[in-house]
Amino acid sequence: MNLRFAARLGVAVAALMLPGAGFTDTVETAASQAERGAYVARASGCMSCHGEDLSGGYRVETPMGTIVASNISPSRSFGIGGYSRDDLANVLRRGVSPQRRLYPAMPYASYRGMTDEDIDALHVWLQDQEPVKRAPEHATELPFPFNIRTGVMAWNWLFSGSRDLPATDDPVLRRGAYLVDHLGHCGECHTPRNDYFGMQDDRYLAGAEIDGWLAPNLTADPVAGIGAWAEQDIIDYLRTGQAGNVVQAAGPMAKFVQHGTSHLDNDDLAAIAAYLRTIPAIDTGDQDIPVVSPVAERTESRHRYGQIREEMTAAAARADLAEPERLYLDHCAACHGVTGQGQPQAYYPPLVQNAALRRADAANLLLVLAHGVPAGKLYRVPAMPGFADELSLDQIAMLANYTRTTFGERQDSNLTPGDVYRAITPDDEMPEPLRLLQNVAWVGLIGLLAVVSSTILWLAWRRRQKLQEG
């Protein structure tokens, strides 16, 4: 129990010394509410963007500029220490804080479905954390007119109204729907957006791009989605970031697993898995083989002691190694094995039938090859080095093509250096409708300034004329 919470309980104890006060019930209620608030924070992914200490700083890169997660610790100067329970509810459900409107990078369009009880508990927990008395290192920077936050009112009117999401009367599925649609706000990343960044509910959870990463199709489609996943696969993935030795979380999803879903209890993970399997299948038409093979068709990965060393010694002695295979042996085989069997006991994942190699969209694979994976992102998983500073774009493309066709069961792979460049270079191109809106805003501003300037000059001229006439 932290000191701030203990102090508040002390106040409650003093008050409860009065005759007839229910001390035990009140203390248990306060403690259980704080515990529930901590769980709600995990399920809502608060720490994924705002950090374990709630100090903020996570940067969301958008075509309109960089949006930075704010400090949500109970610091009165830098965080939300002065927020009442209703202030927090307005932030979560309407995207409106006591100081300003928030950009919809904060997923209030999904959080608006949070229950009163969860908001109550979350407020208690947030206010009892240690205050972080500093602002994030960077601040949100958007160009005109997007830096005028009142403009978000128009976005809210257009895109954050009632949403037509799957409904159910089953209590397990209803809990799963609440966790997926609202607390976990899965649709914010996994649902395609239109040119104004409004979610396309008719393609709910069909997959989208977030910060350059592919947030994949979560519908029940057996080829492009998770229709071939077993329910246990989903549970394992949300708990550890890995499932069936064929899929691993990376990028923003690894952060969400690390700080969020890995802390959920078994019942909630099972409810999420059950609900996701009911989402109507959407075939996005871009996937030619199943992203994940059904359980019965998976190859069991086996690794014996000394196997990789023996295989690498034999392979290095060959005189017929092609360049792609040489690249793989030099940079990948020591961890993932010459035959791609990995080392599951040491948490080096197999590459055989790996989902990252089977996807038609290779963006996530290329990002991992270029930038690697830091240690500690996933349960017990060691770091993977990135090769952006060591290999050329052509070599990274060659390595990706080799692993996709050799281990990913793809018939061919023709990634080019240009594909690698596009994957690892942020796309800062603003959608044309937003560019048009920006140009219109500038024209309007210039026109307004011209009118104001002309009016001032005319009034000055009139005043001078009157003075001369007088």
C-alpha positions, -999 to +999 in steps of 0.1 A: +000+000+000+016+033-010+018+063+014-008+084-003-034+057-001-024+049+035-029+086+044-064+086+029-072+055+048-060+072+079-085+100+074-112+074+069-102+057+101-104+089+121-139+096+107-150+060+115-141+064+152-176+079+155-203+056+170-219+033+145-192+036+118-185+005+097-147+006+098-140-028+083-165-024+055-152+010+045-115+001+046-122-030+026-143-010+001-115+016-004-089-011-008-109-031-032-118+000-053-081+009-056-073-027-066-100-026-092-088+007-105-053-008-110-068-036-130-089-012-151-057+008-158-040-024-171-070-035-191-073+000-206-036+001-217-029+033-197+007+024-191+013+015-227+013+051-237+018+069-204+044+047-189+045+026-157+050+058-137+023+076-157+047+104-167+037+102-204+060+109-233+049+082-258+050+098-293+023+090-319+035+100-353+007+110-376+007+127-411-005+158-393+024+158-368+034+143-335+010+138-307+026+131-273+010+113-244+006+136-214+016+132-177-014+115-160+002+111-126-015+130-097+009+159-099-011+191-097+013+211-118+022+186-145-004+159-143-041+153-133-038+158-096-065+184-096-090+163-116-123+154-099-140+121-107-162+139-132-132+156-148-118+121-155-151+109-169-152+138-193-117+130-205-125+093-210-159+097-226-157+130-243-120+138-248-124+170-228-101+179-199-105+209-176-078+227-196-084+217-232-099+193-257-078+162-265-069+148-298-085+114-307-051+097-304-064+094-269-090+067-275-120+084-259-142+072-289-138+037-274-135+046-237-169+064-239-184+029-232-166+026-198-189+019-169-194+044-140-179+018-116-147+014-136-143+052-139-148+055-101-122+029-094-097+042-119-100+077-105-093+064-069-063+045-082-048+073-103-050+098-075-032+075-052-001+070-074+031+089-069+031+122-086+057+128-113+067+165-111+078+170-147+063+174-181+071+149-209+104+158-227+085+165-260+051+183-265+024+177-291+032+196-323+007+199-351+006+225-378-022+251-384-052+245-384-049+212-366-032+229-336-065+246-329-081+221-306-117+234-309-116+219-344-118+185-327-154+193-320-162+187-357-143+154-357-162+143-326-195+152-342-187+132-373-169+102-359-173+096-322-211+091-320-229+058-315-211+028-330-228-002-345-207-029-328-215-067-324-240-072-296-246-103-274-266-115-244-240-142-234-223-129-202-189-142-212-191-127-247-205-095-232-175-092-209-152-099-238-170-073-259-165-047-231-128-055-229-122-055-266-145-027-277-141-003-248-114-009-222-089-025-245-099-002-274-087-028-299-105-011-328-085+020-324-055+003-340-070-027-358-098-010-376-091+009-409-097+046-409-109+070-435-090+101-448-102+120-417-090+092-393-125+082-384-129+044-378-147+025-405-171+004-385-182-016-415-146-030-415-143-034-377-110-051-367-101-058-403-066-045-398-048-012-402-015+006-400-003+022-368+031+041-366+043+021-396+033-013-381+006-035-394-021-040-368-034-072-383-069-085-391-086-098-359-118-110-376-127-147-379-115-149-414-094-182-416-068-168-441-063-131-433-077-131-398-076-152-367-101-179-378-074-206-377-062-196-342-073-219-314-089-201-284-058-210-263-036-193-290-054-160-283-051-164-246-014-173-247-007-144-271-024-118-249-007-132-218+029-137-231+030-121-266+035-155-282+013-183-294+019-218-306+055-210-315+042-194-347+033-158-338+050-132-316+039-096-308+061-067-319+060-029-321+031-012-303+013-046-296+043-058-277+040-027-254+003-034-250+009-070-240+038-060-217+019-033-198-017-044-203-030-078-213-003-098-195-018-085-163-053-097-169-068-128-152-076-160-170-114-154-171-110-121-189-084-134-214-108-163-221-137-138-226-116-117-250-107-149-270-143-161-271-156-127-283-129-122-310-139-156-325-174-142-330-164-111-349-177-115-385-150-126-409-137-099-433-115-111-462-093-082-470-082-099-502-045-094-497-035-126-480-029-157-502-020-183-475-033-185-440-014-162-417-014-189-391-018-226-399-045-245-380-032-263-349-034-298-366-012-286-395+016-270-374+051-285-374+062-291-338+096-274-333+123-295-317+158-285-307+184-306-292+216-295-274+244-287-298+222-290-329+227-254-341+265-256-337+266-288-357+244-275-385+262-242-388+296-260-390+283-282-418+267-253-436+298-231-434+318-259-451+296-259-481+310-243-513+276-237-529+260-212-505+240-186-523+242-150-510+207-150-493+216-182-474+250-168-464+233-137-450+209-159-430+237-181-416+258-150-406+230-130-390+201-153-379+210-190-377+229-188-344+196-180-326+169-193-350+187-224-363+199-234-398+166-251-404+146-224-387+137-246-358+145-219-332+153-226-296+119-226-278+135-236-245+155-204-246+126-183-260+142-178-295+112-184-317+111-208-346+108-194-380+091-224-396+054-214-403+060-181-385+032-156-390+056-127-397+070-146-427+036-158-440+020-124-442+015-109-476+022-075-460+059-078-449+061-044-431+064-059-396+091-084-407+111-056-424+108-034-393+120-061-370+149-070-393+159-033-395+154-022-359+153-054-339+133-061-307+145-047-273+149-072-244+121-072-219+093-065-243+078-100-241+079-126-214+115-139-211+123-131-247+159-120-253+168-090-274+170-093-312+195-070-329+185-048-358+205-047-390+197-013-404+233-001-396+250-033-407+231-044-438+221-025-470+185-022-480+192-047-507+206-072-482+176-068-458+152-074-487+173-105-497+172-118-461+134-112-459+128-130-492+149-160-481+132-165-448+097-160-462+102-187-489+123-211-469+104-211-436+072-191-442+058-215-469+054-188-494+058-198-530+077-166-538+088-133-523+100-104-543+106-076-518+129-049-531+151-023-515+124+002-522+100-019-501+124-019-472+129+019-475+091+025-474+087+002-445+113+018-423+107+054-434+077+071-417+050+081-442+044+117-434+022+123-464-011+140-454-042+126-469-055+148-497-088+158-480-068+170-450-043+188-472-073+205-489-087+214-455-054+229-444-051+250-476-087+262-472-079+272-436-049+292-447-068+309-474-095+317-449-070+330-424-053+352-450-086+365-462-097+373-426-064+391-420-069+411-452-104+421-442-093+431-407-063+450-421-085+468-447-111+476-420-085+491-398-070+512-426-104+524-437-113+534-401-080+552-398-086+570-431-122+579-420-109+593-387-083+613-404-109+627-429-131+638-400-102+654-382-094+673-414-131+683-419-133+694-383 
